[in-house]
Amino acid sequence: MRDQIWFMVLVLAVVGSLAGMALSAVKSVTDPVIEKRILETKIKPSLDDFFGPLQPDNDVIADRIVLDLGKDSRGRKLRLSVFTAKKGGKVIGAALQTAGGGYGGDIQVLTAFDLVQEEILGVKTLDQKETQGLGARVANDKEPFIQQFKGMKFSSGIKLRANGGEVDAISGASISSTAYAEAVDRAAALLEERRADIIGK
């Protein structure tokens, strides 16, 4: 009887290990595919719109920079992708993907900056799970809430008007609005913090 129990434990351990390895293998194959699809369908079209007026002469996607931001509370490496627009070898624009904790989870935001005029070129919602009809309005590019970021100077920080800033919240969706503003502000802060790394490459 005891031998049977040990055998069952051994079998379960082997099956668990094999399942874990299989999942890891699948993830390693699917992650690059998912990233490529997001780059092609969401990020590249947005970057073309944002950086179009700057008339960059480089391949914005190919010239992507990946910055090391240290580790999170679980010890996992944190990396930040920065897309740069260049003209004559000089970096004139940059776009960063950051997140803010919304009502339904993280709101993933792409924020593009004009480094000559020191202003925001635009923002794009890449992923969100907010309440339909309220917070989910952050996914609508034509929403006044989204449009107001364009042309905003970012050196003084991005905050809701209720918190002393210039951003008007979506009515009835203060949590989503706050999260979005925080994501944009984080992008601006990271840009300033790592400007030498971004411009120097």
DOFI-270290 format. One record per atom (N, C-alpha, C): chain; x, y, z; atom name; residue number from 1. Coordinates in steps of 0.1 Angstrom, whole numbers. Each point is the difference from the previous one (the first is absolute). Example, Ala and Ser with C-alpha at 12.3 -4.5 7.8 and 13.67 -1.06 7.14 Angstrom:
BEGIN
chain, px, py, pz, name, resi
A, 132, -57, 78, N, 1 .
A, -9, 12, 0, CA, 1 .
A, 9, 12, 0, C, 1 .
A, -4, 11, -7, N, 2 .
A, 9, 11, 0, CA, 2 .
A, -8, 11, 8, C, 2 .
This chain:
BEGIN
chain, px, py, pz, name, resi
A, 8, -12, 0, N, 1 .
A, -8, 12, 0, CA, 1 .
A, 9, 13, 0, C, 1 .
A, 10, 0, 9, N, 2 .
A, 9, 11, 1, CA, 2 .
A, 7, 2, -14, C, 2 .
A, 4, -11, -6, N, 3 .
A, 7, 1, -13, CA, 3 .
A, -9, 6, -10, C, 3 .
A, -13, -4, 0, N, 4 .
A, -9, 6, -10, CA, 4 .
A, -2, 15, 2, C, 4 .
A, 0, 4, 12, N, 5 .
A, -1, 15, 3, CA, 5 .
A, 12, 7, -6, C, 5 .
A, 12, -5, 3, N, 6 .
A, 12, 6, -4, CA, 6 .
A, 0, 0, -16, C, 6 .
A, -4, -11, -6, N, 7 .
A, -1, 0, -14, CA, 7 .
A, -9, 10, -6, C, 7 .
A, -12, 2, 6, N, 8 .
A, -9, 10, -4, CA, 8 .
A, 6, 14, 1, C, 8 .
A, 6, 2, 11, N, 9 .
A, 7, 13, 2, CA, 9 .
A, 10, 3, -10, C, 9 .
A, 8, -10, -3, N, 10 .
A, 11, 1, -11, CA, 10 .
A, -7, 3, -13, C, 10 .
A, -10, -7, -4, N, 11 .
A, -7, 2, -12, CA, 11 .
A, -5, 14, -1, C, 11 .
A, -7, 5, 10, N, 12 .
A, -5, 13, 1, CA, 12 .
A, 11, 11, -2, C, 12 .
A, 11, -3, 7, N, 13 .
A, 11, 10, -1, CA, 13 .
A, 6, 0, -14, C, 13 .
A, 1, -11, -7, N, 14 .
A, 5, -1, -14, CA, 14 .
A, -10, 7, -9, C, 14 .
A, -13, -3, 2, N, 15 .
A, -10, 6, -9, CA, 15 .
A, 0, 15, 2, C, 15 .
A, 1, 5, 13, N, 16 .
A, 0, 14, 2, CA, 16 .
A, 12, 7, -6, C, 16 .
A, 11, -6, 1, N, 17 .
A, 13, 5, -6, CA, 17 .
A, -2, 1, -15, C, 17 .
A, -5, -10, -6, N, 18 .
A, -1, 0, -15, CA, 18 .
A, -10, 10, -4, C, 18 .
A, -11, 2, 7, N, 19 .
A, -10, 10, -3, CA, 19 .
A, 6, 14, 1, C, 19 .
A, 8, 2, 11, N, 20 .
A, 6, 13, 2, CA, 20 .
A, 9, 3, -12, C, 20 .
A, 8, -10, -4, N, 21 .
A, 10, 2, -11, CA, 21 .
A, -8, 3, -13, C, 21 .
A, -11, -7, -2, N, 22 .
A, -8, 2, -12, CA, 22 .
A, -6, 14, -1, C, 22 .
A, -5, 4, 11, N, 23 .
A, -6, 14, 1, CA, 23 .
A, 11, 11, -3, C, 23 .
A, 12, -3, 6, N, 24 .
A, 11, 10, -2, CA, 24 .
A, 4, 0, -14, C, 24 .
A, 0, -12, -7, N, 25 .
A, 4, -1, -14, CA, 25 .
A, -10, 8, -9, C, 25 .
A, -13, -3, 3, N, 26 .
A, -10, 7, -7, CA, 26 .
A, 0, 15, 1, C, 26 .
A, 3, 5, 13, N, 27 .
A, 1, 14, 2, CA, 27 .
A, 11, 6, -7, C, 27 .
A, 12, -7, -1, N, 28 .
A, 11, 6, -6, CA, 28 .
A, -2, 1, -16, C, 28 .
A, -9, -8, -5, N, 29 .
A, -3, 0, -14, CA, 29 .
A, -11, 11, -3, C, 29 .
A, -10, 0, 9, N, 30 .
A, -11, 9, -3, CA, 30 .
A, 2, 15, 4, C, 30 .
A, 9, 2, 10, N, 31 .
A, 2, 14, 4, CA, 31 .
A, 6, 9, -11, C, 31 .
A, 10, -5, -8, N, 32 .
A, 5, 8, -11, CA, 32 .
A, -10, 3, -11, C, 32 .
A, -9, -10, -2, N, 33 .
A, -10, 1, -10, CA, 33 .
A, -11, 11, 4, C, 33 .
A, -4, -1, 13, N, 34 .
A, -9, 10, 5, CA, 34 .
A, 6, 14, 0, C, 34 .
A, 13, 1, 4, N, 35 .
A, 6, 13, 0, CA, 35 .
A, 1, 6, -15, C, 35 .
A, 3, -9, -9, N, 36 .
A, 1, 5, -14, CA, 36 .
A, -13, 5, -5, C, 36 .
A, -11, -7, 4, N, 37 .
A, -13, 4, -5, CA, 37 .
A, -4, 13, 6, C, 37 .
A, 3, 2, 13, N, 38 .
A, -3, 13, 6, CA, 38 .
A, 8, 11, -6, C, 38 .
A, 13, -2, -3, N, 39 .
A, 8, 10, -7, CA, 39 .
A, -6, 4, -13, C, 39 .
A, -4, -10, -8, N, 40 .
A, -5, 2, -14, CA, 40 .
A, -14, 7, 0, C, 40 .
A, -9, -5, 9, N, 41 .
A, -14, 5, 0, CA, 41 .
A, -3, 12, 8, C, 41 .
A, 7, 2, 11, N, 42 .
A, -3, 11, 9, CA, 42 .
A, 11, 10, 1, C, 42 .
A, 12, -4, 3, N, 43 .
A, 11, 9, 3, CA, 43 .
A, 5, 8, -13, C, 43 .
A, 3, -8, -11, N, 44 .
A, 5, 7, -12, CA, 44 .
A, -9, 10, -6, C, 44 .
A, -13, -4, -2, N, 45 .
A, -9, 11, -5, CA, 45 .
A, -1, 12, 9, C, 45 .
A, 0, -2, 13, N, 46 .
A, 0, 12, 9, CA, 46 .
A, 12, 8, -1, C, 46 .
A, 12, -6, -1, N, 47 .
A, 13, 7, -1, CA, 47 .
A, 0, 7, -14, C, 47 .
A, -5, -5, -10, N, 48 .
A, -1, 6, -13, CA, 48 .
A, -8, 13, 1, C, 48 .
A, -11, 0, 7, N, 49 .
A, -9, 11, 2, CA, 49 .
A, 7, 11, 9, C, 49 .
A, 6, -5, 11, N, 50 .
A, 6, 9, 10, CA, 50 .
A, 12, 7, -6, C, 50 .
A, 9, -8, -6, N, 51 .
A, 13, 6, -5, CA, 51 .
A, -1, 5, -15, C, 51 .
A, -11, -1, -6, N, 52 .
A, -2, 4, -14, CA, 52 .
A, 4, 15, -2, C, 52 .
A, -5, 9, 9, N, 53 .
A, 4, 14, -2, CA, 53 .
A, 14, 3, 2, C, 53 .
A, 8, -8, 7, N, 54 .
A, 14, 2, 2, CA, 54 .
A, 8, -5, -12, C, 54 .
A, -6, -7, -9, N, 55 .
A, 7, -5, -11, CA, 55 .
A, 13, -7, 3, C, 55 .
A, 0, -10, 8, N, 56 .
A, 13, -8, 3, CA, 56 .
A, 5, -7, -12, C, 56 .
A, 13, -2, 0, N, 57 .
A, 6, -7, -11, CA, 57 .
A, 6, -14, 4, C, 57 .
A, -5, -5, 11, N, 58 .
A, 5, -13, 5, CA, 58 .
A, -12, -10, 1, C, 58 .
A, 3, -13, 2, N, 59 .
A, -10, -10, 2, CA, 59 .
A, -3, 0, 15, C, 59 .
A, -11, 5, 4, N, 60 .
A, -3, 2, 14, CA, 60 .
A, -1, -14, 8, C, 60 .
A, -5, -10, -7, N, 61 .
A, -2, -13, 7, CA, 61 .
A, 14, -7, 1, C, 61 .
A, 7, 1, -11, N, 62 .
A, 14, -7, 0, CA, 62 .
A, 9, 6, 10, C, 62 .
A, -1, 13, 2, N, 63 .
A, 9, 8, 9, CA, 63 .
A, -5, 0, 14, C, 63 .
A, -9, -9, 4, N, 64 .
A, -5, -1, 13, CA, 64 .
A, 11, -2, 10, C, 64 .
A, 0, 7, 11, N, 65 .
A, 9, -1, 11, CA, 65 .
A, -7, -7, 12, C, 65 .
A, 7, -10, 6, N, 66 .
A, -5, -7, 12, CA, 66 .
A, 8, 4, 12, C, 66 .
A, -6, 7, 10, N, 67 .
A, 7, 5, 12, CA, 67 .
A, -3, -9, 11, C, 67 .
A, 10, -3, 8, N, 68 .
A, -1, -8, 13, CA, 68 .
A, -5, 9, 11, C, 68 .
A, -11, -4, 6, N, 69 .
A, -5, 8, 11, CA, 69 .
A, 1, -7, 14, C, 69 .
A, 9, -9, 0, N, 70 .
A, 2, -8, 13, CA, 70 .
A, -9, -12, 1, C, 70 .
A, -5, -2, 12, N, 71 .
A, -8, -12, 3, CA, 71 .
A, -13, 4, 8, C, 71 .
A, -10, -8, -2, N, 72 .
A, -12, 3, 7, CA, 72 .
A, 0, -7, 14, C, 72 .
A, -11, 0, 8, N, 73 .
A, 0, -6, 13, CA, 73 .
A, 2, -15, 0, C, 73 .
A, -2, -6, -11, N, 74 .
A, 2, -15, -1, CA, 74 .
A, 14, -4, -6, C, 74 .
A, 8, 11, -2, N, 75 .
A, 13, -3, -6, CA, 75 .
A, 1, -2, -15, C, 75 .
A, -12, 3, -6, N, 76 .
A, 0, -1, -15, CA, 76 .
A, 6, 13, -6, C, 76 .
A, 7, -2, -11, N, 77 .
A, 6, 12, -7, CA, 77 .
A, -10, 9, -6, C, 77 .
A, 1, 13, 2, N, 78 .
A, -9, 10, -6, CA, 78 .
A, 7, 6, -12, C, 78 .
A, -6, 0, -12, N, 79 .
A, 6, 6, -11, CA, 79 .
A, -10, 10, -7, C, 79 .
A, 5, 10, -6, N, 80 .
A, -8, 10, -6, CA, 80 .
A, 4, 2, -15, C, 80 .
A, -10, -2, -9, N, 81 .
A, 3, 3, -14, CA, 81 .
A, -2, 14, -3, C, 81 .
A, 9, 6, -7, N, 82 .
A, -1, 14, -4, CA, 82 .
A, 2, 1, -15, C, 82 .
A, -10, 6, -7, N, 83 .
A, 1, 2, -14, CA, 83 .
A, 4, 14, -3, C, 83 .
A, 11, 1, -8, N, 84 .
A, 6, 14, -3, CA, 84 .
A, -2, 4, -14, C, 84 .
A, -3, 13, -2, N, 85 .
A, -1, 6, -13, CA, 85 .
A, 12, 8, -2, C, 85 .
A, 7, -2, -11, N, 86 .
A, 13, 7, -3, CA, 86 .
A, 0, 8, -13, C, 86 .
A, 7, 10, 0, N, 87 .
A, 2, 8, -13, CA, 87 .
A, 15, 4, 0, C, 87 .
A, 6, -4, -11, N, 88 .
A, 15, 3, -1, CA, 88 .
A, 8, -6, 12, C, 88 .
A, -5, -11, 5, N, 89 .
A, 7, -7, 11, CA, 89 .
A, -3, 6, 14, C, 89 .
A, -8, 10, 0, N, 90 .
A, -4, 6, 13, CA, 90 .
A, -13, -5, 4, C, 90 .
A, -2, -3, 13, N, 91 .
A, -13, -5, 6, CA, 91 .
A, -9, 12, 2, C, 91 .
A, -11, 1, -7, N, 92 .
A, -9, 11, 1, CA, 92 .
A, -13, -4, 6, C, 92 .
A, -3, -13, 2, N, 93 .
A, -12, -4, 6, CA, 93 .
A, 2, -14, 6, C, 93 .
A, -8, -2, 10, N, 94 .
A, 0, -13, 7, CA, 94 .
A, -14, -5, 5, C, 94 .
A, -2, -13, 0, N, 95 .
A, -13, -5, 5, CA, 95 .
A, 3, -11, 9, C, 95 .
A, -7, 0, 12, N, 96 .
A, 2, -10, 10, CA, 96 .
A, -14, -6, 4, C, 96 .
A, 1, -13, 3, N, 97 .
A, -12, -7, 4, CA, 97 .
A, 0, -2, 16, C, 97 .
A, -10, 5, 6, N, 98 .
A, -1, -1, 15, CA, 98 .
A, -14, -4, 4, C, 98 .
A, -2, -2, 13, N, 99 .
A, -13, -5, 4, CA, 99 .
A, -4, 7, 13, C, 99 .
A, -13, 1, 2, N, 100 .
A, -6, 6, 12, CA, 100 .
A, -11, -10, 5, C, 100 .
A, -1, -1, 13, N, 101 .
A, -10, -10, 6, CA, 101 .
A, -14, 6, 0, C, 101 .
A, -8, -5, -10, N, 102 .
A, -13, 4, -2, CA, 102 .
A, -10, -7, 9, C, 102 .
A, -13, 2, -3, N, 103 .
A, -11, -7, 8, CA, 103 .
A, 0, -15, -3, C, 103 .
A, 2, -4, -13, N, 104 .
A, 0, -14, -3, CA, 104 .
A, 13, -6, -2, C, 104 .
A, 11, 7, 3, N, 105 .
A, 13, -6, -2, CA, 105 .
A, 9, 11, -6, C, 105 .
A, 12, -4, -4, N, 106 .
A, 9, 10, -6, CA, 106 .
A, -5, 5, -13, C, 106 .
A, 2, 13, -2, N, 107 .
A, -3, 7, -13, CA, 107 .
A, 14, 2, -7, C, 107 .
A, 2, -6, -11, N, 108 .
A, 13, 1, -7, CA, 108 .
A, -1, 12, -10, C, 108 .
A, 9, 9, 1, N, 109 .
A, 0, 12, -8, CA, 109 .
A, 13, 3, -7, C, 109 .
A, -1, 3, -13, N, 110 .
A, 12, 5, -7, CA, 110 .
A, -1, 15, -1, C, 110 .
A, 11, 6, 4, N, 111 .
A, 1, 15, 0, CA, 111 .
A, 11, 4, -8, C, 111 .
A, -2, 9, -10, N, 112 .
A, 10, 5, -9, CA, 112 .
A, 4, 15, 4, C, 112 .
A, 12, 3, -1, N, 113 .
A, 5, 13, 4, CA, 113 .
A, 8, 7, -11, C, 113 .
A, -2, 13, -2, N, 114 .
A, 8, 8, -9, CA, 114 .
A, 12, 5, 9, C, 114 .
A, 12, -4, -3, N, 115 .
A, 11, 4, 9, CA, 115 .
A, 6, 14, -4, C, 115 .
A, -5, 5, -11, N, 116 .
A, 4, 14, -4, CA, 116 .
A, -9, 10, 6, C, 116 .
A, -13, -2, -1, N, 117 .
A, -9, 9, 6, CA, 117 .
A, -4, -3, 15, C, 117 .
A, 5, -11, 4, N, 118 .
A, -2, -5, 14, CA, 118 .
A, -15, -1, 3, C, 118 .
A, -7, -6, -9, N, 119 .
A, -14, -2, 3, CA, 119 .
A, -5, -14, -5, C, 119 .
A, -12, -4, 5, N, 120 .
A, -5, -13, -4, CA, 120 .
A, -6, 0, -14, C, 120 .
A, 4, -9, -8, N, 121 .
A, -5, -2, -13, CA, 121 .
A, -14, -7, -1, C, 121 .
A, -2, -9, 10, N, 122 .
A, -12, -7, 1, CA, 122 .
A, 1, -12, 9, C, 122 .
A, -12, -6, 3, N, 123 .
A, 0, -12, 8, CA, 123 .
A, -9, -10, -7, C, 123 .
A, 3, -13, 3, N, 124 .
A, -8, -11, -6, CA, 124 .
A, -2, -11, 11, C, 124 .
A, -13, -4, 1, N, 125 .
A, -3, -11, 10, CA, 125 .
A, 3, -13, -7, C, 125 .
A, 9, -8, 5, N, 126 .
A, 4, -13, -6, CA, 126 .
A, -8, -11, 6, C, 126 .
A, -4, 1, 13, N, 127 .
A, -8, -11, 6, CA, 127 .
A, -7, 6, 13, C, 127 .
A, -12, -4, 2, N, 128 .
A, -8, 4, 12, CA, 128 .
A, -11, -9, 2, C, 128 .
A, -5, -1, 12, N, 129 .
A, -11, -8, 4, CA, 129 .
A, -10, 8, 9, C, 129 .
A, -2, 12, -4, N, 130 .
A, -8, 9, 8, CA, 130 .
A, -15, -2, -3, C, 130 .
A, -8, 6, 9, N, 131 .
A, -15, -2, -2, CA, 131 .
A, -5, 6, -13, C, 131 .
A, -8, -8, -7, N, 132 .
A, -5, 5, -13, CA, 132 .
A, -9, 12, 2, C, 132 .
A, 1, 10, -8, N, 133 .
A, -8, 12, 1, CA, 133 .
A, 6, 11, 9, C, 133 .
A, 9, -4, 9, N, 134 .
A, 7, 9, 9, CA, 134 .
A, 15, 0, -2, C, 134 .
A, 7, -7, 8, N, 135 .
A, 14, 0, -1, CA, 135 .
A, 6, -5, -13, C, 135 .
A, -8, -9, -7, N, 136 .
A, 4, -5, -13, CA, 136 .
A, 1, 10, -11, C, 136 .
A, -5, 12, 3, N, 137 .
A, 1, 11, -9, CA, 137 .
A, 14, 4, -3, C, 137 .
A, 9, -4, 9, N, 138 .
A, 14, 3, -2, CA, 138 .
A, 6, -7, -13, C, 138 .
A, -8, -10, -5, N, 139 .
A, 5, -7, -12, CA, 139 .
A, -4, 8, -13, C, 139 .
A, -9, 10, 2, N, 140 .
A, -5, 7, -12, CA, 140 .
A, 10, 12, -3, C, 140 .
A, 7, -1, -12, N, 141 .
A, 9, 10, -3, CA, 141 .
A, -6, 14, -2, C, 141 .
A, -13, 0, -3, N, 142 .
A, -7, 13, -3, CA, 142 .
A, -6, 6, 13, C, 142 .
A, 1, -7, 11, N, 143 .
A, -5, 5, 12, CA, 143 .
A, 8, 12, 5, C, 143 .
A, -7, 11, 4, N, 144 .
A, 6, 12, 4, CA, 144 .
A, 11, -2, 11, C, 144 .
A, -3, -10, 8, N, 145 .
A, 10, -3, 11, CA, 145 .
A, 14, -4, -6, C, 145 .
A, -1, -8, -11, N, 146 .
A, 13, -4, -7, CA, 146 .
A, 6, 11, -7, C, 146 .
A, -8, 8, -7, N, 147 .
A, 5, 11, -9, CA, 147 .
A, 7, 11, 8, C, 147 .
A, -4, 2, 13, N, 148 .
A, 5, 11, 7, CA, 148 .
A, 15, -1, 4, C, 148 .
A, 5, -12, -1, N, 149 .
A, 15, -2, 3, CA, 149 .
A, 9, 5, -11, C, 149 .
A, -5, 1, -12, N, 150 .
A, 7, 4, -12, CA, 150 .
A, 4, 15, 2, C, 150 .
A, 13, 3, -1, N, 151 .
A, 5, 14, 1, CA, 151 .
A, 3, 4, 14, C, 151 .
A, -3, -9, 10, N, 152 .
A, 2, 3, 14, CA, 152 .
A, 15, 0, 3, C, 152 .
A, 5, 10, 7, N, 153 .
A, 14, 0, 5, CA, 153 .
A, 1, -10, 11, C, 153 .
A, 11, -7, 0, N, 154 .
A, 0, -11, 10, CA, 154 .
A, 11, 2, 11, C, 154 .
A, 7, 11, -1, N, 155 .
A, 11, 2, 10, CA, 155 .
A, -6, 2, 14, C, 155 .
A, -12, 5, 2, N, 156 .
A, -5, 3, 13, CA, 156 .
A, -9, -11, 6, C, 156 .
A, 0, -11, -7, N, 157 .
A, -8, -12, 4, CA, 157 .
A, -14, 0, -5, C, 157 .
A, -6, -12, -2, N, 158 .
A, -13, -2, -5, CA, 158 .
A, -10, -5, 11, C, 158 .
A, -9, 9, 3, N, 159 .
A, -10, -4, 11, CA, 159 .
A, -14, 5, -4, C, 159 .
A, -10, -7, 7, N, 160 .
A, -13, 5, -2, CA, 160 .
A, -2, 14, 6, C, 160 .
A, -10, 7, -5, N, 161 .
A, -2, 13, 5, CA, 161 .
A, -4, 0, 15, C, 161 .
A, -7, -11, 4, N, 162 .
A, -4, -1, 14, CA, 162 .
A, 12, -2, 9, C, 162 .
A, 12, -4, -6, N, 163 .
A, 12, -2, 8, CA, 163 .
A, 10, 11, -3, C, 163 .
A, -5, 11, -5, N, 164 .
A, 9, 12, -3, CA, 164 .
A, 6, 0, -13, C, 164 .
A, -4, -9, -9, N, 165 .
A, 6, 0, -14, CA, 165 .
A, -9, 6, -10, C, 165 .
A, 2, -3, -13, N, 166 .
A, -8, 6, -11, CA, 166 .
A, -9, -10, -7, C, 166 .
A, 0, -13, 5, N, 167 .
A, -8, -10, -7, CA, 167 .
A, -14, -1, 5, C, 167 .
A, -10, 1, -9, N, 168 .
A, -14, -1, 4, CA, 168 .
A, -4, -15, 0, C, 168 .
A, -6, -5, 11, N, 169 .
A, -3, -14, 1, CA, 169 .
A, -13, -3, -8, C, 169 .
A, -2, -13, -4, N, 170 .
A, -12, -5, -6, CA, 170 .
A, -11, 0, 12, C, 170 .
A, -11, 6, -3, N, 171 .
A, -11, 0, 10, CA, 171 .
A, -4, -14, 4, C, 171 .
A, 0, -3, 13, N, 172 .
A, -4, -13, 5, CA, 172 .
A, 11, -10, 0, C, 172 .
A, 12, 4, -5, N, 173 .
A, 11, -10, -1, CA, 173 .
A, 13, 6, 5, C, 173 .
A, -1, 4, 13, N, 174 .
A, 12, 7, 5, CA, 174 .
A, 12, -10, 2, C, 174 .
A, -3, -12, 4, N, 175 .
A, 11, -10, 2, CA, 175 .
A, 7, -3, -13, C, 175 .
A, -7, -2, -11, N, 176 .
A, 6, -2, -13, CA, 176 .
A, 7, 12, -5, C, 176 .
A, -6, 12, 2, N, 177 .
A, 7, 12, -4, CA, 177 .
A, 13, 3, 7, C, 177 .
A, 0, -3, 13, N, 178 .
A, 12, 2, 9, CA, 178 .
A, 10, -10, -5, C, 178 .
A, -3, -13, -2, N, 179 .
A, 9, -10, -5, CA, 179 .
A, 7, 4, -13, C, 179 .
A, -8, 6, -9, N, 180 .
A, 5, 3, -13, CA, 180 .
A, 10, 12, 1, C, 180 .
A, -4, 10, 8, N, 181 .
A, 9, 11, 2, CA, 181 .
A, 13, -4, 7, C, 181 .
A, -1, -10, 9, N, 182 .
A, 12, -5, 7, CA, 182 .
A, 9, -7, -10, C, 182 .
A, -6, -8, -10, N, 183 .
A, 8, -7, -10, CA, 183 .
A, 7, 10, -9, C, 183 .
A, -7, 11, -4, N, 184 .
A, 7, 10, -8, CA, 184 .
A, 11, 7, 8, C, 184 .
A, -3, 3, 12, N, 185 .
A, 9, 7, 9, CA, 185 .
A, 13, -9, 2, C, 185 .
A, -3, -13, 2, N, 186 .
A, 12, -9, 2, CA, 186 .
A, 8, 0, -13, C, 186 .
A, -6, 0, -11, N, 187 .
A, 8, 0, -13, CA, 187 .
A, 8, 13, -1, C, 187 .
A, -5, 11, 4, N, 188 .
A, 7, 13, 0, CA, 188 .
A, 12, 0, 10, C, 188 .
A, -3, -6, 12, N, 189 .
A, 10, -1, 10, CA, 189 .
A, 12, -9, -4, C, 189 .
A, -4, -11, -6, N, 190 .
A, 11, -10, -5, CA, 190 .
A, 8, 7, -11, C, 190 .
A, -7, 7, -9, N, 191 .
A, 7, 7, -11, CA, 191 .
A, 10, 10, 6, C, 191 .
A, -3, 7, 10, N, 192 .
A, 9, 10, 6, CA, 192 .
A, 11, -8, 7, C, 192 .
A, -4, -10, 7, N, 193 .
A, 10, -8, 8, CA, 193 .
A, 11, -7, -8, C, 193 .
A, -5, -5, -12, N, 194 .
A, 9, -7, -9, CA, 194 .
A, 3, 7, -13, C, 194 .
A, -2, 13, 0, N, 195 .
A, 2, 8, -12, CA, 195 .
A, 14, -2, -6, C, 195 .
A, 10, -1, 8, N, 196 .
A, 14, -2, -6, CA, 196 .
A, 1, -13, -7, C, 196 .
A, -6, -10, 6, N, 197 .
A, 0, -13, -7, CA, 197 .
A, -7, 0, -13, C, 197 .
A, -11, 7, 0, N, 198 .
A, -9, 0, -12, CA, 198 .
A, 6, 8, -11, C, 198 .
A, 5, 12, 3, N, 199 .
A, 5, 9, -10, CA, 199 .
A, 14, -4, -4, C, 199 .
A, 8, -6, 9, N, 200 .
A, 13, -4, -2, CA, 200 .
A, 2, -12, -9, C, 200 .
A, -10, -8, -2, N, 201 .
A, 1, -12, -8, CA, 201 .
A, -3, 2, -14, C, 201 .
